[in-house]
Amino acid sequence: MLLHGGIIHLFMNMWMQLRFGIYLERKFGTPQFVAIYVLSAFGATLLSCLLSPNSISVGASGALLGLLGANLCEILLTWNTTDPAIRKSMLTQSLIWLAMIFFISLGSSVDGAAHFGGFVTGFLVSGVLFSKSYETDDQRKPLAIAVISGAIFVIYAVVGCALFWTVVDVK
């Protein structure tokens, strides 16, 4: 997360960190923010290693995509309680960022698997952490989100361990 592939890469990561990081840290609190960030980095690294085990990746993009996933999850969790104009603005900004990163991820030197792994992990972790906070009768139950998140983490762990032991020559 500390090594970047150039000044533009570093600038884009810093810009995204400022855009989503400050807002989400204030919204969720520092411990939850750090949990989302670190677990998203882990999910990004794991999926990157699973899908391209012989390549090297740099940057904090996977963790930052986790923040974008957490932001989208927060928008969905507060859908019924957020003013429609604010909701539309937040959703539009998030989708523009997501589309921009998707097109950047199509480049040959960009680790799209890390981006996807971070996004999904951030979305699921924030869903688990905060679904109870926003729960009303017409929203999804947090238990369902927790079970789905747990299943995905178990799958990541099992596949990651299996791939590690088949790719790495442990002697």
NUNUDO-66022 format. One record per residue (C-alpha): residue number from 1; x, z, y. Coordinates in steps of 0.05 Angstrom, whole numbers. Layout:
// residues N
   resi       xx       zz       yy
    NUM        X        Z        Y
...
END
This chain:
// residues 171
   resi       xx       zz       yy
      1        0        0        0
      2       60        7       46
      3       92      -61       34
      4       61     -123       66
      5       73     -197       61
      6       86     -210      135
      7       64     -192      205
      8       -4     -228      199
      9      -18     -191      134
     10        0     -125      166
     11      -41     -140      229
     12     -104     -160      189
     13      -98      -96      147
     14      -90      -53      209
     15     -148      -87      244
     16     -194      -75      184
     17     -170       -3      178
     18     -188        8      251
     19     -254      -28      245
     20     -281        8      184
     21     -234       66      174
     22     -248      105      238
     23     -323       96      232
     24     -326      115      159
     25     -280      175      166
     26     -324      202      222
     27     -387      186      182
     28     -365      213      114
     29     -312      265      132
     30     -238      263      116
     31     -239      287       43
     32     -292      237       22
     33     -259      182       62
     34     -192      196       28
     35     -227      197      -40
     36     -258      129      -28
     37     -193      100       -1
     38     -149      125      -57
     39     -198      110     -114
     40     -209       40      -85
     41     -134       29      -84
     42     -131       51     -157
     43     -189        5     -176
     44     -157      -53     -139
     45      -90      -42     -172
     46     -121      -34     -241
     47     -163      -98     -237
     48     -103     -135     -208
     49      -59     -112     -266
     50     -113     -130     -316
     51     -125     -201     -290
     52      -53     -218     -270
     53       -6     -172     -306
     54       57     -213     -291
     55       49     -218     -216
     56       68     -173     -158
     57       20     -154     -103
     58       31     -123      -35
     59      -12      -93       19
     60      -70      -44       26
     61     -124      -97       23
     62     -155      -71      -41
     63     -164       -1      -11
     64     -190      -32       53
     65     -240      -74       14
     66     -262       -8      -16
     67     -279       15       55
     68     -319      -48       65
     69     -355      -35       -1
     70     -369       37       22
     71     -395       11       88
     72     -443      -36       53
     73     -465       19        6
     74     -478       65       66
     75     -520       10       98
     76     -562        4       35
     77     -569       79       26
     78     -594       87       98
     79     -636       24       99
     80     -703       57      110
     81     -678      107      162
     82     -635       61      205
     83     -663       25      265
     84     -673      -49      244
     85     -630      -76      302
     86     -572      -30      285
     87     -580      -44      211
     88     -579     -119      224
     89     -517     -114      267
     90     -480      -71      216
     91     -500     -116      158
     92     -481     -179      196
     93     -412     -152      215
     94     -399     -129      143
     95     -421     -196      113
     96     -378     -235      163
     97     -317     -192      142
     98     -335     -202       69
     99     -341     -278       77
    100     -276     -282      116
    101     -239     -242       63
    102     -271     -283        7
    103     -245     -347       37
    104     -177     -317       50
    105     -177     -293      -23
    106     -182     -365      -47
    107     -110     -376      -25
    108      -59     -381      -81
    109      -16     -324      -56
    110      -74     -275      -46
    111      -93     -225     -100
    112     -168     -236     -103
    113     -174     -190     -163
    114     -147     -132     -122
    115     -196     -148      -67
    116     -255     -150     -116
    117     -232      -88     -153
    118     -225      -48      -88
    119     -292      -72      -62
    120     -331      -54     -125
    121     -295       13     -132
    122     -308       32      -59
    123     -381       12      -65
    124     -391       53     -129
    125     -351      114     -107
    126     -389      119      -42
    127     -454      110      -79
    128     -436      168     -124
    129     -412      212      -67
    130     -468      200      -19
    131     -531      176      -55
    132     -556      248      -59
    133     -547      257       16
    134     -593      199       33
    135     -642      207      -24
    136     -716      199      -12
    137     -772      185      -60
    138     -767      109      -52
    139     -692      104      -61
    140     -652       98     -125
    141     -635      161     -162
    142     -563      185     -157
    143     -559      197     -232
    144     -567      122     -245
    145     -512      106     -196
    146     -467      159     -226
    147     -479      133     -297
    148     -464       61     -276
    149     -402       83     -238
    150     -378      125     -296
    151     -388       68     -344
    152     -347       21     -300
    153     -291       71     -294
    154     -290       82     -369
    155     -287        7     -380
    156     -230        1     -329
    157     -192       57     -363
    158     -201       31     -434
    159     -185      -41     -417
    160     -127      -19     -373
    161      -96       24     -427
    162     -106      -30     -479
    163      -75      -82     -435
    164      -18      -37     -415
    165        1      -24     -487
    166       -3      -97     -506
    167       34     -126     -444
    168       88      -73     -434
    169      141      -69     -487
    170      144        6     -498
    171      204       27     -540
END
